[in-house]
Structures are given as structure tokens and as C-alpha cells.
Amino acid sequence: MKNIIPTPFVETDLVHSNESNYPKIELKNTPFYFREMEEIKEKYGNTELHSTITHYAIGETYINIWFGGLNHPKKYSFQSATEPKVKKMIELAQAGKGLNRYIITKAKGLYER
């Protein structure tokens, strides 16, 4: 059966593979679309102090933070670091200042493992 979406499927199978027999589709128009796919990686603004934080991405109940030298983010969620701390980290990330210091002093080691 050609042109049937496999279950489960990987986005890259549909969008990026030239060898795929499946049609290219817009995932937002399918029942397979998840909000987490909307996560946008933002460049962290505090470049003047040479912060170890390079990028961040904000979700509904978490913030992912990329530190220099890591290929993957550390995820700080409401569950792992508490809601007030995650909201403060989101605020600092968007302001582009003070996030690294806050993590060191208030949220060190509170990322999901």
C-alpha cells in the first residue's frame, strides 16, 4: 500500500528523505502533530559576559537550555525544578541576562535526568 502514513512515523521520514515513498505533508494539518514540535531554539543574548549558555527553548511547562560543549539541552521542568524557578529562568532567558548565575545559585542540578 503506497502513500499510507506508517504508525509510528518519524517526521524526517516524511519531510527530509528523498528515498521515501511517502508524500511530503504539512505536519500541522495532521492528527500526528504535537506541540513539542513547535519548540524554537533561541540564541541566548548574554554574549558580552561570555556565558556558558548558548541557546534556550521554552515549552509550556519547561525550558531547555544548551550549555557550551553539550550537543543536547538540559531540561528544567515544573516537576524537576518547581514552577516558580522555571518561570524565573524563562524570564531571565528572554531578557538575555542573569540566567547562568540564577542556575548556579538557585537551580543547580535540578534538570531532568
N, C-alpha and C positions, 0 to 999 in steps of 0.2 A: 504494500500500500504506500504509494508515494504522496508526499505533501501532508502527512499527518504528523502533528507535533508529538514527539515522544514524551513519556512520563517516567521519571522526571527528566527535564531537559536542562541544559546549560545554555545561558544566554549566548556564549561565544559560539556554540554550535549553530545558532540561527543567524547571528549577525556578522561574525567575522570570518567564518570558514568559507573558502572558495570551493572546497570539495564537498560541501554539504548538499544533500538532495532536498533539504527543507527550504521553503521560501523565506525570504527576508521579511520579517514582520516588525511592526512597532509594538514593543512590549507593553506600553501604557494602555494599549487598546485590547489587551488580553486578560483573561482571568488569572494568568500566571504572574502578573506584575505585583511586586512587593515594594512597599515604601522604602525599604533599606536600599533599593537600587538608586534612589534619588540622592543618596548621600554625596555631597560635593566636598572634595578635598580643597580646603582654602590654605593659602600660604600665610604663615604666621607673620605678623607685622613687625615684631621687635627685632629688627636686623642690626640696629646700631649698637646694641649690647652683646651681640653675638650669642643669642640664646641657643640652647641646645634643641629647642623645639623648632621644627621646620614647617610643619603643616598641622591642620586640625580639620575635623569634620564633625558636624553637630547632628545628632539624631533627636528623636522625641524624648528619650529618657537616658541619653548618654552623650559623651563626647569622646571621639577617637583622637589621640594625639600621637603624631610622629615625632620621634626624637632623632637627632642626627646619628647616623650609624645603624639605625634599625630599618629593616625593609618592611616591617609591619607596625601598625599602630598599637598603642596601649589603650584599652577601652576602660573609661571611668564611667560607671553607670550609677543610677539611683540606688541600685541594690548593693553595689560594691563600695561606693564612696559616700553615700547619702545624697538625697536630693538637694539640700542647700549647698553642699560643696560642689556638686556638678553644675548647678546653676551659676555659682560664682565663677567656676572655671570657664563656662561658656561666655559669661560677661567679660572676663579678662581676655579670652581668646579674641573676641570680636573687637575689643579695644586695642588689641595688639601690644599689650604691655602688662607685665607682672605675673603672667601665668606660670612660668618656670619657678619663680620664687614661691608662689602660692602652693604649688605641688610639693616642693621641697619641705615647706613648713607645715602644711595642713593636710596633704593628701598623699604623702609618700607611701608607696606600696599598696594603695587602695584600688588599684586597677584589677580588672578581672583576669584570672589566670587561665 
